[in-house]
Amino acid sequence: MDTNLNNDIKDEERFIKEKAKKQQNKFRTSAFVTVLMILIFAVVSVGSYAPVKEIVFNTEGNTKAYIQSNNFIYTLANLTRYLKKSKLEGKDWYNYRYEELKSIKYYISNKDKAISISNMSDVTENEVQEQINKSQFYMHVKIDENGNPKIESSLGEKFNKSAFIDGLNLRHVKKMEYANLDILYIVPKNLDNYNDIFIYNIKDFSIMSYCILILAIGALSIIILSIIAFSIPYDIQREIPICRFFNKMFLEFKGLFWLGFICCVCIGGIYYFDNSLEGWSKFIDIIYSTNVYFYLILIPITFVLYLLIYLSIVYIKYIYHTGFKKGFIENSILGKICIYIFRKIKKTFQEIIKIDVTKDIHKKLIIILGINLIALWIIALFGPFGIVLGGIYTLFLFKYLLKLILKVKALNDASKKLSEGDFNIAFEENMGIFSPICENLNNIKDGFKVAIDKEIKSQQMKTELISNVSHDLKTPLTSIITYIDLLKKEEIKDETQKEYINILDRKSKRLKALIEDLFEASKASSGNIDLNLEKLDVVALFRQTLGEMEEKINQSTLQMKMKLPENKVICELDGRRTYRVFENIMSNILKYAMPHSRVYIDALEDEKEISFIFKNISAYEMNFDADEITERFTRGDKSRNTEGSGLGLAIAKSLMELQNGNLSITIDGDLFKLIVTFQKSENI
């Protein structure tokens, strides 16, 4: 049965380990799921940009908006100056942005078309007109010999002709530079195959709207993420390892994470998109075209941003649940330093104003009055402003004196209750100058309570002792009286007479054993026993005890499982008294152990002591405290139906203590465990 109990304990331990392992795996899974969900949310957030962009914006709309802007007009003016000086006049007016311009079809010639420049090679006039008809924009400019332009445009009045004229400076003296020029610009509808200054300007013109769209998607995503983070119960979030780690992290480190993230984004942006025109062009192309670099760059950035936002929201909830002081101030290195400095200042100030009434107070009073005098001098030095300082100082004194008076009142009320016999009061330890008085009153209260509790317990033990002694002595005595009365009858038979005499003999011996145990217990508990200490082998003594009790052990149905050392273990003991200890323990086991069960007896030794451990399953329900079983006249059988005085373990405990040993009992359900410990002899 004890094996089954051990198996149950092992199963319970295995179950606890498996449960802890499952809990650990659960925490790891929850952290992985949290990070994965935020990653998916970041991917969805970044991935939604492309379809939303197609809905809100389109290439044709961007081109039309750009063509109707002054930006486009100034581009045409710059292109005209470039073509006139570089192509017509052959001057070194190089501008690489217009060298590879193919998306805008142009034609420019001077008077009588003696010199003409065009990127529409081998195109007839009819084909030019056909391209004009199919274009989304065209502009035809004719400048007479006086430099006065005549502008025809597909936009009509929507085209800002004044801006074009100002761009060429045709309102001033230099307008004659463009006299007799015939200029034609055509923008075809399909611009997909071009990548030049015109296409770049279209993207640059629209980039701000695209950035606003990205910010709007990001803001909406952050709002949704915040709602989700706040809606998840904090009890779930605080168990996630990554959230728990972030919550416990110092506030400065959290700030470093945010600062590091921002710096990495900024430095990475500066490194990848440098300040040159090429870097800006690269940035525009990524945002406008939504190429693979858009996702490779924005998904990691967005994921880290969302993760930090989520952890920060969980940390805000952590502050709410744990309090601002613990969650925010004490979670900061600077806060801890400030709290430490404040406590030191407060402690120093309290030490200054604290008066110990048990010591000479004159020196402390002089120090306090000196500080008060210095404070008054400082107030006086500030002149008119000293009135304000004086008010503050008076308020401080008022609060201090008010606390002092309240402490006096509380001390008076508590001492009044104590004088009336009410011990259910508690004096505050931090009472300033009244702390010694409070400590004394607490000691008086605790002393009275301990004395009263001891007296009550002593009276209860005396009552139980008298009751148990009366019961255990009365039972055999009543039997003796009864059988004596039966023997007085003349007609009693010889066989019955012998039976009665045997019963009288047994009951008288029982009564004698009870009286001897009673005297033994009384002498052992009072220490009034002369011990004959000698060096002996305690293991051999225990084996001798088992040998002399062999008949009783064999008559029982118990199986003894022993592990005893083969070597000698020498202790300085009284052999007769120690034999009595072992005898009482074994007798107790034989009386109260469950029949047909196993009894385990182990001996464990170290350098200084040896312990005998007895374990058995009780046949009776042990619904009492382990300490009660070593009280006098206490039995495992509460009904007191079994034979025994109830003094066996009490005597054993007293005898062990007299020999500087120890006897302890542990009860775990039906498992009864008793340990006796002997001190080894130092000089063997």
Secondary structure, 3 states (H helix, E strand, C coil): CHHHHHHHHHHHHHHHHHHHHHHHHHHHHHHHHHHHHHHHHHHHHHHCHHHHHHHHCCHHHHHHHHHCCHHHHHHHHHHHHHHHHHHHCCCCCCCHHHHCCCCCEEEEECHHHCCEEECCCCCCHHHHHHHHHHCCEEEEEEECCCCCEEEEECCHHHCCHHHHHHHHCCCCHHHHHHCCCEEEEEECCCCCCCCCHHHHHHHHHHHHHHHHHHHHHHHHHHHHHHHHHHHCCHHHHCCCHHHHHHHHCCHHHHHHHHHHHHHHHHHHHHHHCCCCHHHHHHHHHHHHHCCHHHHHHHHHHHHHHHHHHHHHHHHHHHHHHHCHHHHHHCCCHHHHHHHHHHHHHHHHHHHHHCCCCCCCCHHHHHHHHHHHHHHHHHHHHCCCHHHHHHHHHHHHHHHHHHHHHHHHHHHHHHHHHHHCCCCCCCCCCCCHHHHHHHHHHHHHHHHHHHHHHHHHHHHHHHHHHHHHHHHHHHHHHHHHHHHHHHHCCCCCCHHHHHHHHHHHHHHHHHHHHHHHHHHHHHHHHHCCCCCCEEEEEHHHHHHHHHHHCHHHHHHCCCEEEEECCCCCCEEEEEHHHHHHHHHHHHHHHHHHECCCCEEEEEEEECCCEEEEEEEEEECCCCCCCHHHHHCCCCCCCCCCCCCCCCCHHHHHHHHHHHCCCEEEEEEECCEEEEEEEEEECCCC
